[in-house]
Structures are given as C-alpha cells and as structure tokens.
C-alpha cells in the first residue's frame, strides 16, 4: 500500500521534548520538510522537558560543554528575538565546594582561560550578597556571572511555534509501533504510516524502547527525579526571595553528590532545591510509591537545607517528578545508528541537557542532512560504550 504524499517527509523527528523540538526547528530552517512526532497529547509532563524553570550556565568542568555554551547562549537569544518571548533571566550561578575540590578548580580554570565573566567569592562577600545562604567555614565559592534561569515550558512552546511558522508539521498522540529502516525509513504509529529519507530519534526516557527493535542496546538508565520546593519559616524574613541565586553545590560536606537550586517561578514564595540524581524507574510507571521522608535523596536534601538554608523549613513543601535519561559518563549521545546512517540518535542528556538544547538540535540537524558539525563529537559517540 502506497503512503499518501502528505505522509512523506524529508525528515521525521521522533520525540517532541526540547531536544527534538529544536532539531525539528533547525531542520525547518534548512528548508527540510519535517515531521515532529510525539506519543502523548501536547503539552504533557511525562518526560524531561516540562516545568517552568531550568538552570543555564557556562560553569562546567568539561571544557567541551563550556565551549558549546557560547553558541548556545546566542541561539537562545535568537529564539527570544524570533518569538518575542523572554526565556532567559540572568541571576548569576554560584558554585560552592569543599576546599581543594578538583571539579570546582577545573570549572574556574575553564572560565578563566576563555576570559568569561566570573569571580571568586570570599566568605564575607558571600554572606553580604546572599543572606540566608550559610556556607561551612572552609568552603569556597565562585560566581559564573552569565548563569541564570531558563523558562522551560515557555521555551518549548516558543520553539514549537517557530517550527510551525516555518511550515513544520507536529503530530501528537502518535505512539510509534514500528520503525522499518532502509533507504527510506518507514515509521508506523498507532494511527498512521509516515516515510522519510532521514529519522532523528530524541525519545527521552523511551529511547531504549525505540532503539532495541533497531538492534541497538545503549547503557541508558531512566531515573525518577524528585523535584522539591521549600518554604520559608517566616515569609520574607531571610531576604532570600530578593536575591536567591541559581546555585550548584559540588560534594557538599565532602559527600559524593551534587545539589542545585534556583529561584522558583512554579510556586511563588517557595524555593526550588533539588538533588542531582534519582532512582531507576520505568517511564511508564514512575509514580512515587515510597513515603517522601523515607527516600534517600530527599533525606539528603532535608539535611542540606537545614544546614545551608536555616530560614527554610527542613522538609519540602511540594515534591514533583521528572525523568533523567543518563549515560555512565553523564555525557550526551549525539551520533548515527551504527548500521543505519540515515538514523540519528540524540539521547542520554543526564539531567543537564536543557541549556544546550538549541545547539544540540543544530548538531542533530547537521548530522541528519550530512553537514559536518564544527564541534568534536567524540565525547558524544556511541562507540565509547561497549554496545551490542
């Protein structure tokens, strides 16, 4: 049976989260007839791109991410201009760590070498600038001045609207049942059949479910993340609301984890402070089953908040869920399918991909249309893993 011409595209992007939406946007900019497929009715909160806020920063220990953020900031500004929607709010990003912490020192070395705006904060400076945020006496702090907050839901809506304006097609509520590789890729959903010369898979927590039938097993873990919001004991007393920074606490108290926080737009008057990581969970069954006070990452957060933010209640006022899709090294996968070069994969964003999504979308677009990206993609290759 022939596929109707209205179902034939230059490229199909599977998954309409922020990475897939930016990929489709860049393909449309390159005059490719593009279909963006999404299994759930839009908007939805089942994946990794929903919610009001995400952190944006240049402060990375990996120099390749610091390098990529330069263009990513430019692309965010382009989308703001095209859509007329403000998506980035500059707050600065504070990084705190124990003295001599290697990751902390590498972050500032990366920024310094690139002459990017940052400063070291002495304890007294820190106390004056961020009242209500208490450091341990020996801890060190620095500020990435261009760090801040991205409006996540607004960004997703803006990029999808620009894609549609360029003639792109979005089909939501279309769960993929089968992908038939070949010179022309055929994608069968619960209600339709689509064809395209190229396919980009940005399926978030469902990536492995999509890739397994294509003969590819990647070392991806899907994690349920508890997104926590905290309330002041006496509203307004601490002054936190007036100058609450975006922050990253690296190995607080010498422990092997990270905690991050940012001003909350979701719940005015509350503060978003979260554990970077979570518990393995199937994206189809990720509801919180345990009692919140028995979950290890929430226990760690309660201890962190009581120590570093004594003016906040030491138990979260609101707990929501999100998903990470993580790789063993926490670096992305941006590569071709090993056997099918017209299928491109973007996955494993490991809880820090949102800020880089405009550039990730551009890179996935370039791979799809046969254009060589200017970035070294070795850190993102499939061959770094022992895959089947």
C-alpha positions as CSV (number, residue, x, y, z in Angstrom):
1,X,0.0,0.0,0.0
2,X,1.4,3.4,-1.0
3,X,1.9,6.0,1.6
4,X,0.0,9.3,0.9
5,X,2.2,12.1,-0.3
6,X,1.1,14.1,2.8
7,X,2.8,11.5,4.9
8,X,6.1,11.7,3.1
9,X,8.8,14.0,4.6
10,X,12.5,14.8,4.2
11,X,13.0,14.1,7.9
12,X,11.0,12.7,10.8
13,X,11.9,13.7,14.4
14,X,10.7,11.2,17.0
15,X,10.0,12.9,20.4
16,X,8.8,16.5,20.9
17,X,10.7,17.3,24.0
18,X,13.1,20.3,24.0
19,X,15.9,18.4,22.1
20,X,13.6,17.0,19.4
21,X,11.7,20.3,19.0
22,X,15.0,22.2,18.5
23,X,16.1,19.6,16.0
24,X,12.9,20.0,14.0
25,X,13.2,23.8,14.2
26,X,16.7,23.7,12.7
27,X,15.7,21.2,10.0
28,X,12.8,23.5,9.0
29,X,15.3,26.4,9.0
30,X,17.3,24.4,6.5
31,X,14.2,24.1,4.3
32,X,13.6,20.4,5.1
33,X,10.0,19.1,5.1
34,X,9.9,17.9,8.7
35,X,7.5,16.0,10.8
36,X,7.8,16.2,14.6
37,X,6.1,13.1,16.2
38,X,5.1,12.9,19.8
39,X,3.4,9.9,21.6
40,X,1.5,12.0,24.1
41,X,-1.0,14.9,23.5
42,X,0.9,18.1,23.9
43,X,1.7,19.7,26.3
44,X,2.5,16.9,28.7
45,X,4.5,16.3,31.8
46,X,5.6,12.7,31.3
47,X,9.2,13.3,30.1
48,X,12.1,15.6,30.9
49,X,11.2,19.0,29.4
50,X,8.2,20.2,31.4
51,X,8.1,22.6,34.2
52,X,8.7,26.3,34.5
53,X,12.5,26.6,35.1
54,X,15.9,25.2,34.2
55,X,19.5,26.4,35.1
56,X,21.7,27.9,32.4
57,X,25.4,28.2,33.0
58,X,28.9,28.1,31.4
59,X,30.4,26.7,34.7
60,X,31.4,23.2,33.6
61,X,34.4,21.1,34.5
62,X,34.2,19.6,30.9
63,X,35.7,22.2,28.6
64,X,33.7,20.9,25.6
65,X,30.5,22.0,27.3
66,X,31.9,25.4,28.3
67,X,32.9,25.8,24.6
68,X,29.5,24.8,23.3
69,X,27.6,27.1,25.7
70,X,28.9,30.2,23.8
71,X,26.8,29.3,20.8
72,X,24.0,28.0,22.9
73,X,23.6,31.4,24.5
74,X,23.5,33.0,21.0
75,X,20.8,30.6,19.8
76,X,18.7,31.2,22.9
77,X,18.9,34.9,22.2
78,X,17.8,34.2,18.5
79,X,14.8,32.3,19.7
80,X,13.8,35.1,22.1
81,X,14.1,37.6,19.2
82,X,12.1,35.4,16.8
83,X,9.3,34.6,19.2
84,X,9.2,37.9,21.2
85,X,9.2,35.8,24.4
86,X,11.7,36.4,27.2
87,X,13.2,33.0,28.0
88,X,16.5,33.8,29.9
89,X,16.8,35.6,33.2
90,X,20.4,36.4,34.3
91,X,20.8,35.8,38.0
92,X,24.4,34.5,38.2
93,X,25.3,31.0,39.1
94,X,27.0,30.4,42.4
95,X,29.2,27.2,42.8
96,X,30.2,26.1,46.2
97,X,32.5,23.2,47.2
98,X,34.9,22.0,49.9
99,X,38.4,23.5,49.7
100,X,40.7,21.9,47.1
101,X,37.8,20.3,45.2
102,X,39.1,19.3,41.8
103,X,35.8,19.9,39.9
104,X,35.5,23.3,41.4
105,X,39.0,24.3,40.4
106,X,38.6,22.9,36.9
107,X,35.4,24.9,36.4
108,X,37.0,28.2,37.2
109,X,40.1,27.3,35.1
110,X,37.9,26.7,32.1
111,X,36.1,30.1,32.6
112,X,39.4,31.9,33.2
113,X,41.2,30.5,30.2
114,X,38.2,31.6,28.0
115,X,38.1,35.1,29.6
116,X,34.5,34.5,30.6
117,X,32.9,36.7,33.4
118,X,33.3,35.0,36.8
119,X,34.6,35.9,40.3
120,X,35.8,34.2,43.4
121,X,33.7,35.0,46.4
122,X,35.2,35.3,49.9
123,X,33.1,34.1,52.8
124,X,32.3,37.7,53.9
125,X,31.3,38.8,50.4
126,X,29.1,35.7,50.1
127,X,27.3,36.4,53.4
128,X,26.6,40.0,52.3
129,X,25.4,39.1,48.9
130,X,23.3,36.1,49.8
131,X,21.8,36.5,53.3
132,X,20.2,33.3,54.4
133,X,22.6,31.1,52.5
134,X,25.1,29.7,55.0
135,X,28.4,28.2,54.0
136,X,30.6,25.9,56.0
137,X,33.6,27.9,57.3
138,X,36.2,26.3,55.0
139,X,34.0,26.1,51.8
140,X,34.9,28.0,48.7
141,X,32.5,29.8,46.3
142,X,32.6,31.4,42.9
143,X,30.1,33.1,40.6
144,X,29.5,32.4,36.9
145,X,28.1,35.9,36.1
146,X,26.1,34.8,33.0
147,X,24.4,31.9,34.8
148,X,20.7,32.1,35.3
149,X,17.3,30.7,34.7
150,X,15.5,29.5,31.5
151,X,11.7,29.4,31.3
152,X,11.3,25.8,30.3
153,X,7.6,25.5,29.3
154,X,7.8,28.9,27.5
155,X,10.9,27.8,25.6
156,X,9.3,24.5,24.5
157,X,6.2,26.3,23.3
158,X,8.2,29.1,21.6
159,X,10.4,26.7,19.6
160,X,7.5,24.6,18.5
161,X,5.6,27.7,17.4
162,X,8.5,28.9,15.3
163,X,8.8,25.4,13.8
164,X,5.1,25.5,12.8
165,X,5.6,29.0,11.3
166,X,8.3,27.7,9.1
167,X,5.9,25.0,7.7
168,X,6.8,22.2,10.0
169,X,4.2,19.6,11.0
170,X,3.6,18.3,14.6
171,X,1.6,15.2,15.1
172,X,1.0,14.4,18.8
173,X,-0.8,11.4,20.3
174,X,1.1,9.3,17.8
175,X,2.8,6.4,19.6
176,X,5.4,4.7,17.4
177,X,4.6,1.0,16.9
178,X,7.3,0.1,14.3
179,X,10.3,1.6,12.5
180,X,11.4,-0.1,9.3
181,X,15.0,1.1,8.4
182,X,16.0,1.4,4.8
183,X,16.9,4.0,2.2
184,X,13.5,5.4,3.0
185,X,12.6,4.9,6.7
186,X,9.0,3.9,7.4
187,X,7.5,4.8,10.8
188,X,4.2,3.2,11.8
189,X,2.3,4.8,14.6
190,X,-1.0,3.8,16.3
191,X,-2.9,5.6,13.6
192,X,-0.7,6.4,10.6
193,X,2.3,5.5,8.5
194,X,5.0,8.1,7.6
195,X,8.0,7.9,5.4
196,X,11.2,10.0,5.3
197,X,14.8,9.8,4.0
198,X,16.1,10.6,7.5
199,X,15.0,9.9,11.0
200,X,16.2,11.6,14.2
201,X,15.3,9.8,17.5
202,X,15.1,12.1,20.5
203,X,12.7,9.9,22.6
204,X,14.0,10.8,26.1
205,X,13.2,8.1,28.7
206,X,11.7,6.0,25.9
207,X,14.9,5.9,23.8
208,X,15.9,2.4,24.6
209,X,12.4,1.1,24.0
210,X,12.6,2.6,20.5
211,X,16.2,1.6,19.8
212,X,16.0,-2.1,20.9
213,X,13.9,-3.2,17.9
214,X,16.5,-1.5,15.7
215,X,19.2,-3.8,17.1
216,X,20.9,-1.2,19.4
217,X,21.3,-1.6,23.2
218,X,22.7,1.5,24.8
219,X,23.7,1.8,28.5
220,X,21.0,4.2,29.4
221,X,19.4,4.5,32.8
222,X,16.0,6.1,33.3
223,X,15.8,7.8,36.7
224,X,12.8,9.3,38.5
225,X,13.8,12.7,39.9
226,X,12.2,14.3,42.9
227,X,11.9,18.0,42.2
228,X,11.5,19.7,45.6
229,X,10.2,23.1,46.7
230,X,10.9,24.6,50.1
231,X,9.1,27.2,52.2
232,X,10.5,29.9,54.5
233,X,9.8,29.5,58.2
234,X,8.8,33.2,58.4
235,X,8.0,34.5,54.9
236,X,10.2,37.4,53.8
237,X,12.4,37.4,56.9
238,X,15.6,35.9,55.4
239,X,15.8,38.2,52.4
240,X,16.3,35.1,50.3
241,X,13.5,35.9,47.9
242,X,15.1,39.2,46.9
243,X,18.4,37.7,45.9
244,X,18.1,33.9,45.7
245,X,20.9,32.7,43.4
246,X,21.0,29.9,41.0
247,X,23.5,27.6,42.6
248,X,25.4,24.3,42.4
249,X,26.8,22.7,45.5
250,X,29.6,20.2,44.5
251,X,30.3,17.5,47.0
252,X,28.8,19.4,50.0
253,X,30.4,18.3,53.3
254,X,32.7,16.2,51.1
255,X,29.9,13.8,50.1
256,X,29.7,12.3,46.6
257,X,26.7,14.1,45.2
258,X,25.6,17.5,43.9
259,X,22.7,19.7,45.0
260,X,21.3,22.5,42.9
261,X,18.8,25.3,43.4
262,X,17.2,28.2,41.5
263,X,14.5,30.8,42.0
264,X,11.1,29.2,41.8
265,X,8.7,30.5,39.2
266,X,6.4,27.5,39.7
267,X,5.4,28.3,43.2
268,X,5.9,32.0,44.2
269,X,7.3,32.2,47.6
270,X,8.9,28.8,47.5
271,X,12.5,27.8,46.6
272,X,13.5,25.1,44.2
273,X,16.3,23.0,45.7
274,X,17.0,19.5,44.2
275,X,19.3,16.5,44.4
276,X,21.1,15.9,41.1
277,X,20.2,12.3,40.6
278,X,17.4,9.9,41.4
279,X,16.2,6.3,41.5
280,X,15.8,4.0,38.5
281,X,12.3,3.9,37.3
282,X,10.4,2.8,34.2
283,X,9.0,5.9,32.5
284,X,5.7,4.1,32.1
285,X,5.4,3.5,35.9
286,X,7.3,6.3,37.6
287,X,4.7,7.4,40.2
288,X,6.2,8.0,43.6
289,X,5.4,4.9,45.7
290,X,7.5,5.5,48.8
291,X,6.8,7.8,51.6
292,X,8.8,11.0,50.9
293,X,10.6,11.0,54.3
294,X,11.9,7.5,53.6
295,X,13.5,8.4,50.2
296,X,17.3,8.7,50.5
297,X,17.8,11.7,48.1
298,X,15.0,13.6,49.9
299,X,16.7,12.8,53.3
300,X,20.0,14.2,51.9
301,X,18.1,17.3,50.8
302,X,16.5,17.8,54.1
303,X,19.9,17.7,55.8
304,X,21.4,20.1,53.2
305,X,18.6,22.6,53.5
306,X,18.6,22.6,57.3
307,X,22.4,23.3,57.2
308,X,22.7,25.7,54.3
309,X,19.3,27.4,54.5
310,X,18.4,27.6,58.2
311,X,15.5,30.0,57.4
312,X,13.7,27.4,55.3
313,X,11.5,24.6,56.6
314,X,13.8,21.4,56.6
315,X,11.1,19.4,54.8
316,X,9.9,20.1,51.3
317,X,6.5,21.8,50.9
318,X,6.0,20.3,47.3
319,X,7.5,17.3,45.6
320,X,7.1,16.7,41.9
321,X,8.6,14.2,39.5
322,X,10.7,14.5,36.4
323,X,12.8,12.0,34.4
324,X,16.5,11.8,33.6
325,X,17.9,9.5,30.9
326,X,21.5,9.0,32.0
327,X,24.7,7.6,30.4
328,X,27.5,6.0,32.5
329,X,29.7,9.1,32.0
330,X,26.8,11.6,32.1
331,X,27.7,12.9,28.6
332,X,25.2,13.0,25.8
333,X,24.8,10.6,22.8
334,X,24.8,12.5,19.5
335,X,25.6,10.0,16.8
336,X,24.4,7.9,13.9
337,X,22.9,4.5,14.3
338,X,25.9,2.2,13.7
339,X,24.1,0.2,11.0
340,X,21.7,2.8,9.6
341,X,23.4,6.1,8.7
342,X,20.1,7.9,7.9
343,X,19.0,7.4,11.5
344,X,20.5,9.9,14.0
345,X,20.2,9.5,17.8
346,X,20.1,12.2,20.5
347,X,19.9,10.7,23.9
348,X,21.4,10.4,27.4
349,X,21.1,14.1,28.4
350,X,21.7,13.1,32.0
351,X,19.8,15.9,33.7
352,X,21.9,18.8,32.2
353,X,20.9,19.0,28.6
354,X,18.2,21.7,28.5
355,X,20.6,24.6,28.5
356,X,22.4,23.1,25.5
357,X,19.2,22.1,23.5
358,X,19.4,24.9,20.9
359,X,22.9,23.7,19.9
360,X,22.1,20.0,20.3
361,X,19.2,20.5,17.9
362,X,21.5,22.2,15.4
363,X,24.1,19.4,15.7
364,X,21.5,16.6,15.2
365,X,20.1,18.5,12.3
366,X,23.6,18.8,10.7
367,X,24.2,15.1,11.2
368,X,20.9,14.3,9.6
369,X,21.5,16.5,6.5
370,X,25.1,15.4,6.0
371,X,26.7,18.6,7.2
372,X,29.8,18.3,9.4
373,X,29.3,20.0,12.8
374,X,32.2,22.3,13.9
375,X,32.4,20.6,17.3
376,X,34.4,17.5,18.2
377,X,31.7,14.8,18.8
378,X,34.0,12.1,20.2
379,X,32.6,12.7,23.8
380,X,29.1,12.0,22.4
381,X,29.9,9.0,20.2
382,X,28.1,5.6,20.6
383,X,31.5,3.8,20.1
384,X,32.7,5.0,23.6
385,X,30.4,2.3,25.0
386,X,30.6,-1.4,24.5
387,X,27.3,-1.8,22.8
388,X,25.6,-4.8,21.2
